[in-house]
Amino acid sequence: MEQVPLRIVTIIVQRKAMQKVVDACTNAGAGGVTFFYGQGTGVRQKLGFLGNFIDAEKGIVQVVGDAETAKKVMAAAVAAANLDKPGNGFAYVQEVLDAVGFVSAPAAPKA
């Protein structure tokens, strides 16, 4: 059985924006969304005192799908969290080289 090449989209946003991103990914065709909370370092520490005003808690959202789904999910996440503006988060897509147990979402019914 031939496997469809998979991609994983990872989106890191401020915790308060995470639910909005999860909803956008689902609406964009993600069969499932994995999300969790994290904390990081970076710009916050370089800003000194002003860095205290940046929330360190992040929401990390991951979606696995085919290349077309990954494109749609990425576009939806960028729009939902304004990722095209500096300071709102970070998103990237990676190829999945090997996977076991992935079940793609059933196709949506056509109207």
C-alpha positions in Angstrom: 0.0 0.0 0.0 1.5 3.4 -1.1 1.6 6.1 1.6 0.6 9.7 0.8 3.5 12.0 1.7 2.6 13.7 4.9 3.4 17.1 6.3 3.3 18.4 9.9 2.4 22.0 10.5 3.5 23.5 13.8 2.2 26.8 15.0 3.4 28.6 18.1 1.3 31.5 19.4 0.5 33.3 22.6 -1.6 31.1 24.8 -4.6 33.4 24.5 -4.6 32.9 20.7 -4.4 29.2 20.7 -8.1 28.3 20.6 -8.6 30.6 17.7 -5.8 28.8 15.8 -7.2 25.4 16.7 -10.6 26.4 15.3 -9.1 27.9 12.2 -7.1 24.7 11.5 -10.2 22.5 12.0 -12.2 24.7 9.7 -9.4 24.5 7.1 -9.8 20.8 6.8 -7.5 19.4 9.5 -8.7 15.9 10.4 -7.3 16.4 13.9 -5.4 18.9 15.9 -2.9 18.3 18.7 -2.2 21.2 21.0 -0.3 21.8 24.2 1.2 24.5 26.3 4.9 25.5 26.4 7.2 28.2 27.6 10.2 29.6 25.9 13.0 32.1 25.9 14.2 34.5 23.2 13.1 38.1 22.4 11.5 38.4 25.8 14.9 38.2 27.6 16.6 40.5 25.1 14.1 43.3 25.8 15.1 43.5 29.4 12.5 45.2 31.6 10.1 45.6 28.6 10.2 41.8 28.1 8.2 41.4 31.3 5.2 42.6 29.3 5.4 39.7 26.9 3.6 36.5 28.0 6.0 33.6 28.2 3.3 31.0 28.0 2.8 29.7 24.5 0.2 27.5 22.8 1.7 25.0 20.4 -0.6 23.5 17.7 0.3 20.6 15.4 -1.6 19.3 12.5 -0.6 16.3 10.3 -2.0 16.0 6.8 -1.2 15.8 3.1 0.5 18.6 1.3 -2.7 20.3 0.3 -4.1 20.1 3.8 -0.9 21.6 5.1 -1.1 24.6 2.8 -4.7 25.2 3.8 -4.0 24.9 7.5 -0.9 27.1 7.3 -2.9 29.8 5.5 -5.7 29.6 8.1 -3.3 29.8 11.0 -1.5 32.8 9.6 -4.9 34.6 9.1 -6.3 33.6 12.5 -3.3 34.7 14.6 -1.9 37.4 12.3 1.3 35.6 12.0 2.4 37.8 9.1 2.9 40.6 11.7 6.1 40.4 13.9 5.6 39.3 17.5 2.4 37.3 17.0 3.9 33.8 16.7 5.7 31.4 14.4 4.7 28.6 12.1 6.5 26.1 10.0 5.9 23.0 7.9 8.0 19.8 8.0 8.0 16.7 5.9 7.1 13.5 7.8 9.6 10.9 6.7 7.9 7.9 8.3 4.6 7.5 10.2 2.6 4.6 11.6 -1.1 4.9 12.6 -2.0 8.0 10.7 -5.7 7.9 9.6 -6.7 10.6 7.2 -9.9 12.4 7.8 -12.8 11.3 5.6 -13.5 13.6 2.7 -16.2 16.2 3.3 -19.5 15.6 1.6 -19.9 17.7 -1.5 -22.8 20.1 -1.6 
